[in-house]
Amino acid sequence: MTSGYQICVSGAAKGQSVEEGKELAQAIGVAIAKAGHSLMTGATIGLPNYAAEAYKAAGGKMSVGISPAASKIEHVIKYRLPTESYDTIIYTGLHYIGRDSLLINSSDAVVSIGGRLGTLHEFTIAMETRTPIGFLQGAGGISTEIMDIMHAAGDTHGNEVFFSDDPEQLIAQLEAVLDVERQKYYQDHNHRYRDNHK
């Protein structure tokens, strides 16, 4: 049943975890491409861009960037963000805060690598929207603190948060959750359709 999910890669644009997580970001880009999913990022530099580059190099079919900028010119000149590894970029004009919300809400699942404050923001949006999120371990950054944050927040959605140091395993875990959700949707939709056409 697995096919066609929109998987967001969230992670550090700058800082120590960019160097520590570069190979992990590339590996997750390849894993998403091999699994046949679309890749989504915040159209930014650093780990998300490394994932996008590897995704396209591995034959990924649809790489989507959600930009904080209002136009391509603003994206490149004001924000100094890349364009090369994307099949399409949506220029939101929402700056970083609004862009994060649109990005996570447009994604079926999120993979987070390392990161700083922006990555933490995307994590909290995923938790609030109950978007499954997997942390690819090994890049340091905010991802090493997530369990403590969830505990302090009294999290009740821990079954939608995964941790692994294996990119393919992490994608498989997210696919399994999404497949169950998709099956529930189809069953509910078919049941309603039958009820409305009696």
N, C-alpha and C positions, 0 to 999 in steps of 0.2 A: 504494500500500500504506500510505502514511502516514495514520494517524489514531489519536486517542485516547492520546497519550503524556502522561505526568505530568511536567511541566517545572517544576523548582524554580527560583525566583529567590532568589539569595543576595546579600547586600550590606550595606553599612553601615547601622546603625540611627542612629548619631550621627557627628558629626565632619565634617570638611571635604568628604569625598567625597559626603556626602548632598546638599549644595547643588550640587556639581559634577555629580552624577549623576542629579538629579531627572528631567530630561527624558529621559535614557536609560532610566531605570526605567519611566517611563510608556510610552515607545516599545516596550520589550520586552513589557510587559503587553498592549499592543494587538497586537503581532506574534503572541504566543502565542494570543490570542483568535481572531484572523483565521485562524490555522492549524488551529483546531479542537481544541486540546489543553487539558488541565486545568492549572491553575496551582497550585503548592504553594509555601508560604513558611513561615518560622518564626513566623508570626503576630506579627510584631514591627513596630515603628515604622520610619521612615526609608525607604530605597530599596525593601525588599520590600513595604512597605505602599503606596508610590506605584505600584508595579507592579500590585498587587492592585486598587487603585482604578481604574486605567486599564483593566485586564483586564475588570472588571465593566462599566464604562462603554462598552466596545467590544463588549459582548454575550457575553463569555466565559461558558461554561456551568457550570464547576465550579471554584471557588476554595476551596482547602483550606489551612487554617492548622494547623501542628503547634506547639502551645504548650508552653513549659517548665513551665507551671503545672499544678496538680492539679485545678483547677476553674475555672469561669468567674469566680467571685468573686475567686479568687486571681489569675487572669489580668488582670483589670481593676484590682483594688485594690492587690495587692502588686507585680505586675510593671508595671502601668500600660500595658498593651498594648491595641491596637485589636481590635474585633470586626466592624465594619460591612461590610467588603469581602469577607467570607468566607461561602460557602454552608454550610460546616461547619468547626468547629475541634475538633481532637482534643486534649484536655487530658491530657498525659502524666504530669505529676508528676516528670519526669526532669531538671528544671532545664535549663540551657542546654547542658551537655555531652551529656547523654543525648538531649535533643531534637534536637540536630544529627545524631546518628547515625541516629535514626529518620527524620528528614526526608530525608537523603541516600539512605538505603537504600530509602525508599518512592518515590523519584523515578527516572524513566527517564533523565533528563539534568538538568544543572544549568547555569543561566546566572548568572555572577557579575559584579557591578558594584562597582567601588571596594572599599571594605571595610577592616576592621581585623582584630583577632585572631580574632574569631568567624568571619569570612569565610575566613580562612586555615585555621581548624579544619575548616570545611565542605569546603574544597578538599582537604585531606589525606585526609578520609574518602572523598571522591569518587575520589581517586587509589588509595587502598587497596582500594576496592570496584570499581574499574574502571568507574565511572559516568562517561560522557562529560560533559565540562564545557567551556563556552564562556565566554570573558571578553569582555564588552562594554566596549570601551576608551573612555576619555575622562573617567573620573571620578576618576582618581588612585587613592590608597589602595594597598592590598596588591596589587591586580591588576597594578600596574606592576612589581612585583618577582617575579612568578611564574616568569618564564623563568630568572632567577638561582636561585631556590629549586629549581626542577626540575633545573637543572644541578648544583647543589651536592649534591642528593640522589641523583644518578646515575639519574634517571628513565628508565624503559624503556617508558612508556605515552604518549609524546608524541603518538601518532596519535589519542588520545582527548581531546586538549586543543586548543581552537580559540581564535583571537583575531580580533576584528572590531570595527569601529566602526559597523557596519550591523546593526540588530536583526533584520531579516528574513533577511539573509544568514546570520547566526549560527544562527537557528532552522533554516534549510534545511540547514546543515552538520550540526547535531545530528540532524535527521530522517534524513539520509542514512546516518549511522552506525547509528542505531536501526533503520532499515528493514533493513539488512544483518543485524543481530543477530536481528531478528524472523524474517527469512527462514530463517536457520540453525536457529532454534528450531523453526519449523514443519516444516522438512525432517526434522530429527532426530526430532521427535514423530511425524510421519507414518510414518517408517521403522520406529520402535519399534512403533507400532500395527499396521502390516502384519505385522511379525515375530511379534507376540503373537497374531495372529488367523489364522495359517496352518493 
